[in-house]
């Protein structure tokens, strides 16, 4: 990402085929020669969400993945913060419209991780021929007290997480779908200035 391999290869390929004197100013203002690069949200968001799902789900099975995930996201924070500030040119303001999707997928990943953790605890703590229904009965609770004490909250935790995710969507989903007053006023001022400029240019 920092080296930007694909634009570099594109420039090398174009320079190999065309001589510099054959290129027009329009060529220099488009493609790899242009400095107005756009952040590819359709590639960046799914990649990081996939990494988040892997880290959350497989942390119960292989805990060593958590330090790797922390290193990955810390590096991504530094790299993309630099790229957004100095490299990419914003073409539009999303106004938080990506937030409901990210929030929902994060809650789903967290719920999946909690169910996986409950399954790992259950299968590692009780005999293989024992079912969950036998553990949560009174007799099973007495026999496998430690396991039942850990599993019962784990069964309720995904429900609590889902309720909290629904609350987030209900409280912030509508707000993310609308422009803030500050952005709306800025857009109105910009539109008014453009209309005045176009009206002045006619005369």
Secondary structure as UniProt FT lines:
FT   HELIX           5..17
FT   HELIX           20..22
FT   HELIX           25..28
FT   HELIX           31..33
FT   HELIX           41..58
FT   TURN            59..61
FT   TURN            63..64
FT   HELIX           65..86
FT   TURN            95..98
FT   HELIX           99..125
FT   TURN            128..129
FT   HELIX           132..135
FT   HELIX           138..143
FT   HELIX           145..176
FT   HELIX           181..202
//
